[in-house]
């Protein structure tokens, strides 16, 4: 059995409620690609009438047109194109969907790849570098350990050289490569 993973559905709404979701988004995308509502609907397995109804409902909610239709069929100069509003909503929906997908995937992968270790160490040196601070630590019974932290943590926790710290190390999968001997 495969491990469950996050899933989501994105839709746009106003204060009055639902405007459109993946169905209208796919339809608008196909209208932009094909230049006709009929071809867009057919490519998505929808009837023209159903597709037109989806668009009209969304336009009524927005009180603005998403598609500008030209009569006459494609051969007679007809077709359809997205209005500026249609293009804006298509772009916004696409960005939101991509962002949520990326965040969901990254968070899921981070949890799977992340390892945590805790060590106790003495602070050997603190170097402030802009808004970051590098703390060189002497883990008890080991070699030095260098950790990058936000500089505010040094002041907030009143950390000084010689203090004994408990350090939680969070890391992702490491990358290694063989180095040629000198």
N, C-alpha and C positions, 0 to 999 in steps of 0.2 A: 504494500500500500504506500502511495506517495504521501509525503508530509503535507498537511494543509498549509495554505499560504493566504495572505490577505487578498480580498477581492473588494471591489467598490463599484458604484455606479455614480456618475456625475450628471447633474442636471442644473439648469439655470432657472432661477425663480425671481419674482419681484415681490413686493409687499403683498400683492394679491394672490401669490402662490406660483405654482409650476408654470414655466414658460415652455421649455423644451429640454430634451435629454438626448441620449445617443441616437434615437431614430431620426429626429429632425436634423441633428448634427450630420449624420451619415448622408442624409438626403441633400442637405446644402452642399456638402463636399462633392457629391456626385453631380449636382447641377453645375457647380463650378467646373468640374472636369469635362462633362459631356455637352454642356450648353443647352440642354433641354430637360424639362421636368419629366417628360415621358420616358426618355432613356434612363434618367437617374432612377426613377421609380422602378422600371423594369429590371435594372441591374441589381436592385435591392430586393427583388421579389415582391414588390408592392404594386397595386393597381394605381393608375394615374389618379383616379378619383380619391383613393385613400391618401396618397401622397399630397395632393392638393389640399385635402382637409387638414392634414397635419400642419402644413405651412400656414394655412389660413388661421387655425387656432392659435398658433404661436404669434402671428402678426396681430391678431386681436388683443392678445395679452400685452404685447409690447406697444400697441397703438402706432406701429410703424411697419412698413413693408420690408420683407426679407428678400423677396424675389421680384424682379421686374420681368414680366412675360411679354413676348412679342408675338402677335398672331400671324398665322400663315404657314406654320410648319417650317422646318429647317430649310427646305428647298425654296419656299416662298418668302424667305427673310425672317421667319419666325424663330422662336427659341426662348430661352430664359437665361437671365444672368442675376447674380446676387447684387443687391443694393449695397451701398456703403454700410448700412446697419447690418445687413446680412453678413458681409465680410468681417465686420467688427466682432459680431457674435461668434462666427465660425472660428476666428482667430482666438478669441477669449476662451471659448470652450476647449479648443485644442491645447492651449497653454495650461489651463487648469487641469485637464485630464493628464497631460504629460507630467506636470509637477506632482500631482498626487500619486501617479504611477511610480515615478522615480523615488519619491520619498518613501512610499510603501515598500518598494523593492529594496532600497538602501537600508531602511530600518530592519527589515527582515534579514537581509544578508549580514548586517552588522551584528545582530544578535547571534546568528549562527557562527560567524567568524571570530567574534570577540573572545578573548581569554582574559582572565583577571588573575592577578597575583598580588599578594600583599607582603611587603617586607618592612622590617624596621631598620632605620638607618640614622646616622648622624649627619647633620648638615656640615659640609666641608667648605662650601663657597656659594655665594649668591651673586649672579651677574644680571643686572637689569639691562635689557635690550629693547628699548622702546616700550611697548605695552606688554611685553613678555619678560619673564625672568627665567633664567636657567639656574637650577639648583644642582650643585654637584654634591652627591651624597656618598657616604661610606656605609654601605650595608653592613650590618654587624656580622663579622666573620667573613667578609667578601671584599672584592675590589670596589672601585668607585662606580657610582651610578649617576647619570645625568638625566634630569627630568625637566621638561619645559612646562611652565604653568603661567596663568595670567598673573601679572605683577600685583594686582589687587590682593591676591591671596596671601602674598608675603606680608603686607601691612595688616590685613584683616585678622590673620591668625598670629600676628606678631612673631614671625619666624625669624630666627637669628642663627648665625654660625654657631655650631656647637649644640643646637637643640636636637632632641631626639624626636624623630617623626615616625608615624605609621604612614606608609605610602602605598596606595592602591594603584597598581599599574594595569592600565587597560590597553590592550594592543589587538591589532588585527593580524591576519596571517602575515608572517614575515616573508620577505623575498630574499633569497640568497643567490650568490653567484661565486664561482670559484675564481680566486685571484691568482695570477701567475706569480710564482716565487721569484724574488729579486736575484 
